[in-house]
Amino acid sequence: MIAGGFAVMVAGFALLTVVGAHSQLSVVLVAASLYASGGVGLMSQVSEVVMAAAPTERAGTPSALLESGTELGGALGMAVLGSVGTALYRSRIGGQLPADLPATARGAVRDPPGGTEGVLAQLPEAVRGPVLAAVREAFCGGMRARP
């Protein structure tokens, strides 16, 4: 069961490596469902193994350690991977933006795509499309960590 959970997670993460700027949302949802399902199956089995190995009168300690490790690992993993993804996004976005983009818009778009919609709404229609394409490419490239 543990190996199966890892295998399903790997399949989900492998599917995420093919996600690009023009991929369908369904591909991302299927990939996320796969790795989440594998992770849930994996963690339920790991919890069972840990708790079965602990003496009943001392079950609180391994339970607390398991839960603390899970929370710390998840938070640390998101922080590290989010920082790496942001750094990759910022390194890619500058060279992909149109040369005639105003400096204020260029600075706002350099931040990860969450705040980009407000900037895009203020741009002329002719510039909006290329900026949106550059943002999508840089973001997806940052997620894949590929050139």
N, C-alpha and C positions, 0 to 999 in steps of 0.2 A: 504493500500500500504506500509506503514512504517513497519507494522508487517510482511508483506510478504517479504520485503527486509531483515529484520532481520532473518527470517526463512531460506531464501535462503543462506544467509551468514553462518548461523549455520550449514547448510547441507554441505557447502564447507569446513568449518573448521573441522567438524566431519569426513569428508572423509580424510582430511590431517592426522588425528590421526592414520590412518591405514597404512600410507606410511612407508615403511621400506627400508632397503638397497637394496633389490631385487625387489622392486615394479616397475611396468612399468611406463614410463614417462607419458603415457596417463592418469593414475590415478591422478598424480600431476596436469596435465593440466586441467582435468575436475574439480578437487577441486578448483584450482585457478580461473577458469572461473566462478564457482558457487559463491565463496565469492566475487569476483570482481563485478559480475552482481548484486548480492544482495546489495553490497555497493553503486553501481551507482544508483540503483533504490531507495535506502534508502536516499542517499544524495540529489537526485533531489527533493524528497518529502519534506525533512526537509528544504531545501532552499526555496521551495514554501511556506511552512507554515511560516517561519521566515519573508520572504519578504511581504507576505500578511498581516501580523500583524503590519508592520511598516507603518507610514504615508508616503505618496508619497514624500513629501518635505524633509523627513529625511531618505530616503531609503539607502543613502550611508553608514551611520554608521552601521546598522545591516548587510549590505552586506560585509563591511570590517571586521567586527567582525567575521562573519561566515567564511569568507575565511581565516582570520588569525588563527582562532581556528582549522580549518581543516588542514592547513599547519603545525601548531605547534603540533597538536595531532599526525599527521602522522609521522613527524620527530622524535618526542619524543618516540612514540611507536616503531619505527624501532630501535632507539638507545637503548632503554631499552631491547627489546626482542632480538636484536642482541648481546648485552652484555651478557644476560642470556644464550643464545644459545652457545656463544663462551666459557663461563665459564663451561657449562655442557660438551661441546665437549672436552675441555682440561682436565676435571676431568675424563673422560671416556677413552680417547685415550691412556694414559700412560700404563695402565694395559693390554691393548689388543695388544700391539706391540710385535713382536718377540724379544726374549732376545738377539739374535745375531745382531740386528740392530745397525749400527754404531751411535755413539753419535751425530754427526753432522746431520745425517738423522733423528734421533729421535727428535732433537730440531726443525728441519724444519717441520716435520709432526705434531708437537704439535700445530703449528699455524693452524687456520681453513683451510679447504681443498683447498682453492683457489690456493695456491702455491705448493701443494703436487705433481702435475704432473711432475714438474722439478726434484724433489727429486726421484720420482718413476722411472724416465727414467734412472737414474744413478745407481739404485740398480740391483743386479743380479736377474735373472728371478725367481729363487726359493724363494726369499724374497719378490719380488714385489707383488705377489698375496695375501699373508697374510697381508701385510701392507695396500694394497688397501681395503681389506675386513674390516680391523680394522678401517680405516678412514671412510668408508661408515657406519659401525655400530655406531661409535661414533657420527658422524654427524646426522644421523637419530634419534639416541637416544636423542641427544641434542635438536632436533626440537620437539620431543614428550615429553621431560622432564620426561621420564620414565626410570627405571633401565634397 
